[in-house]
Amino acid sequence: MAKAKEDPYIRSTGRRKTSVARVRIKSGTGKILVNKRDLEAYFPSIEAQRRVVTPLNVVSADKSFDISVTIKGGGLTGQSGAISMGIARALARANPEHEKLLREGKFLTRDSRMKERKKYGRRGARRGFQFSKR
């Protein structure tokens, strides 16, 4: 029976709002691809780019891993938060000593806030219709 090849990737998943990020990291030079595009091309805002790379900066690993991400759902804020969480989980799996730093920075905590659903008899989740006396 043939032995399975050793997988060089460490895989993890990050979620935020309705976004789901599937992250793969392996040792490399610091290249980040999001849906087969460069990070700067996928996220035009510097704030979103910064949110994605913050877990790497916290553990001083910004140039030691190549990262490949597949992201679905949500907008840019949710997607960048999901990628950040996925990278943090992968880094914690790669080196368990980093977990304490990442947990203190709140990168491993799932942000459970979601959009509240619209209710019947109302205009939105909470807003009612305008009341008219006459």
N, C-alpha and C positions, 0 to 999 in steps of 0.2 A: 504494500500500500504506500502510495507516494505521500511525502510530507507536504503540508500546506506551506506556501511561501510566507515568510514573515512580512507583515504589512507595516510599511514605514510610517503610516499615518496614525494620528490619535484623533478619534472622532468624538464629537459632542453636539448637543442641540441647545439652542437658546431660543427663548420665546419672550415676546412683549406685545401687548395688545393683541392684534390678530396676525402678527408677523411670526414666522417660524424660520429660524436659520439653522442649516446643517453645516457644521464647521469641521474642516479637516486641517490639522497642522502637522508639519514634519520639519525637522531641522533643516535650515537653509540660510538665506541671506536677508530675509525681511520683506519679501514680496507678498502683497495681499491682493487676491483676486476675488471679486464679488460678481457672481453670475457670469464668469469668464471675462469680466472687464476689470480694468485697474480701479483701485479704490477711489482715486481722484476723479475718474471718469464717471463712476457710478454715483458717488455722493458729491455734488458740486459745492455744498456748503462745508466750510471749514469746521463748523461746530459738529456736524455729523461725523466727519472724518476723525476729529479729535476723540469723540465718544467711542469710536471703534477701536482706536489704538491705545486708549488709556489703560486697559488691563495689562498690555505688554509693557508700558512704561512703568507701571507700579512694581512689576517684578524684574525690571531691567532686562527684558528679553526682546526689545524691539527690533534687533537685527539678527536674531538667532533662529527664527522660525519662518517658513513659508506657509502662508495660510490661503486656503481655498474655501469659499463660502457659497452655498446655494441658498437663496432667500426667497420666500414666497409670502404674499399677503401684506396688508397694511401700507402705511406711508413711510416717508423717509425717517421720521423720528422713531417709530416703532421698529423699523428695520435696523437702524443703527443700534438701538438698545438691545435687540435680539442678538445681533452679531457680537456685541460687547459681552453679553452673558455667555454665548457659546464659546468665545475665545477664552474667557475666564475659566469656564469648566474644563476646557481642553488643557489649559496651562496647569490647573490643579491636578489633573490626571497625569500630566507629564512629569510633574515634580510635586509630590505631596507637601513639601516644605513651603510652597507658595500659597497653599490654601488659606493659611492664617491671614496673610497680607490681603489676599483677594476678598476674604470674608469681611475684614475690617473696612475695606473700601466699598462694601455692599455690591460687589460684582457678581456674587454667587446667589444673591437673593432675588427670587422671581417677583417682579412688579405685577401684582395681580389686578391692578386697575384696568377695567374694561369699559367700553361704551355701554351705558344703560339702555335697555331696549325701550322702544316706544310702546306706551300703553293705550288700550282702546278708550275712547271717550276723551282723549287728550290730544293736543297738537304735537307733542313730543314726549320725551320720557317723563317730564314733570310739568311742563307748561300746559295749562288748560286753554280752552277757547275763550275769546273776549266775551265778557258778560255785558249784556245790554238790558237796562231797566225798562226801556220803552221800545 
